[in-house]
Amino acid sequence: MLSMSRITVICLTIFLVGCNTTSSNNSPRYEFMKPEKLEALANEGNLDANFELAKKYAYGSLGYERNPELTVKLYKKGAQAGHPDSMLYYGTLYKTGNLNTKKNYRTAVKWMEKSAQAGNTDAMMALSELYLDKKAGVKDETKAFQWTKKAADSNHILALNPLANMYHKGIGTTKDYYQAAKWYYVWQSMFSEHTEPMQRITDALWDIHQQIGTPAMEQAKAEAEDYYANNEMNFGN
């Protein structure tokens, strides 16, 4: 079971880098590589090395001078070559306007969607967030639900509560109290009894209980427990 401290660390990392993604699954191979070796691999066309190099220049990591222009160039190179994490990070630049990139939500959607279609569950969640943002001008609750559901089906932890809420409130889909209960119960499995998220989940479950009754709630809970026991949850790509 995941502890609250683990969830806090992940969320803090996401906040600090300004991007709703975690590191590439391949990044550990390159993270501590000497600069000259990493540069050589990136120049040879290694897209994972190219991605890691872009991050080094983005944050001014040890041995690298911060270089926004080069960072964008490297993300773009990886994105155009079909590297899922690069596509997501490149799209995120257009969402946030970071690294001197002019905001363009439609361009952000374009690259995030390519990444999501390649199976990047972080991109699925980033897309869902964009599609729910009225200010972005690309609001589409149906697509937001679809991508959240795909991420949850891939066991992305940060998709569980949003999916439950969508079923509960009928956001992008018809209301389904049973499915809402199931996914709230899966989400609930990760928290200790007295945490704030637990209280919010308890309130939501109480409301659903009034709608579908005790037998259905017990069945949803049993299904959630079975799901949680037989699936390895993750924080995305």
N, C-alpha and C positions, 0 to 999 in steps of 0.2 A: 504493500500500500504506500502511496506517495504522501509524504509529510507536508504540512503547510510551509515549512521552511524551504523545501525544495521548490514549491510553487512560487513562493516569494522571490527566490533567487532568479528563477526563470523570468518572471514578470519584470523584475528590476533590470535584468540584462536587456530585455526588449525595450524598456523605457530609455535606457542609457544610449543605445545605438540608434534610437529613433526609427526603428523599423520593426514591423510585426512579424519578424522571422527569427528563427534560431539559426545556428551555423550549419553549413553543409555537412551532411553525414561523412563526407570525404575529407573535410577540413583538417581533422587531427593529423593526417599524414603530412600536411604542409605547414601547419601553424608555427612549428618551431624550427622550420627549415632555414638554413642560412640564406640571407637575401640574394646572393649571387646565384645560388642553386635554384631558388624559387623563380627568379627572373628568367633563368635559362629555360626552365620547364615551361613557363608561360609563353616565352618566345617560340618554343617548339610546337606550340598549339595545345598544350595540356590545359583543358578548360577548368579543371579543379584548381590547378596552380594559378591560373589567370584570375579566378574568383578570389582566392585567398590573397593574391597580390593587390587586387583592387581594395579589399578591406584594409590591408596594411596602410595603403596610401590614404584611405578615407579617414582613418583615425590617428595617423601619425604614430604607428607602432614603433617599438624600439628598433632602430636601424633604418627607419623609413621616415622621410620628411613628408608631412601632410601635403597632399597634392590633389585638390578637388578635380581639376581638369583631367588629370591622368586617371583618376578613379572613375569618372564618368566614361571615359574612353574605354577602359578595361571592362566595365560592366556592360557597355554597349557591345563590345566585341564578343563577350561571352553570350549575351542575349541573342545576338544575331546568329550565333553558331548553335543555338538551341540548348544552352546550359540552363536547366530549370531554376537554380538559385540565382544565377545572373539575371535571368528574365524577371524574376520577382524583385530583386534589388533595383534593377534598372527601372522597372515600373514604379517602384516605391518612390524613387527620386521625383518622378512626375506627380506623384500624389502629395508629397511633403514640400517640394520645392527646395530640398536640401542640396548642398554642393553646387549652388548657383544655377540650379536647373529651374526653368520656368514651369510653374504648375500647369498640368494639362491632364485632367482626370480621364479623358477618353484614351489618351495615350497610356496612362497608368493601367486602365482596364485592359487595353490590348495586350500589354506584356504580362500582366498578372494572369490573364486568362490563358495565355500560351503556357505559362508555367504550371497553372492548375491542370490544364489538359495533359501535361506531361507527368502528372501525378504528385505534384508538390502540394502537400496539405496545408502548409503555411500560406501559400498563394490562394488556396481555396478560402481560407479564413479572411485574408486581406481583401479578396474580392467581395465576400459577403459584407464586410464592413463598409466598403465603398458603395455597394448597391443599396445599403440602408441609410446612407448619408444624403440628406436632402440638399445640403449645400454643394455637393459634388456635381449635381445636375445629371446623374446617371442612375437615379433611384429605380430599382427594380426588385421588389420584395420577393417575387417568385424565384428569380435567379439567386438572390441572397439565401433563400431557404435551400435551394438545390445544392449550392456549394457547401453550405454548412452541413447538410445531410451527408454529402460525400466525405467531408472531413471527419465527421463523427463516425461514419462507417469504417473509416481507416484508423479509428481509435485515437484521434487527436483530442487530447484532454480539453483544450480550450474551445472545442466545438460543442461539448456536451451540454453545458448550461444554456448557451444560445439556442441550440436545437430544441431543448425542452421548453424554453420560453416561447419559441415560435409555434410549437404545437399547442401550447397553453393559450396563447393570445390569438392564434390564427394569423400569424405574420407570414405571408408568402405561401400559405397552405391553409386548408380547412382546419378548424380546431379539432384536435384529437387528444382528448384528456388522458386516454390510456397510454398513448405514446409519450405524452408529456410526463406522466408519472414515471414511466419506465426510465426515461433519460434523466429526470431529476434524481431518481434513486441511484442510477449509475454515478452521477456527479457527486451525490451525497456520500457514496462509498469512500471518497478520498479525504473526507474531513472528520476531525474529531467532533465530539458532541457539542462543545460550547463555542465554536467559532462563529463569526458573523455570517459567513456564507451558509453555514448549516441552519441558522435561524431563518434566513431568507428562503431556503429550500423547504424548511418545515412549514412556513407560512403558505408557500405555493402548493405544497402537497395537501395541506388542510383544505385549501380552496377546491382542489381537484377532487378530494374525497367527497365533498358535498355534491359533486356532479355525478360521480360514477359509483359511489358506495364502497363498502369494505371488501367484498369478494373480488371485485375488479382491481382494487388497490393492492390486495395481497398477491394477486396473480402478476400484476405489473412488477411488484417488488421481487418476486421469485424469479421472474424473467431477467430483471436487471442484475440480480445477484449471480445468476448463471452466466450472463454476458460478461460481467466484471471478472468472474473467476476464470473464464476461458479465453480472455482477450488481453493482450499486453498493451496497456495504454502508453501513449507517447506524447511528446511535446512537438510533434511535427518533424519536418525534414531538417 
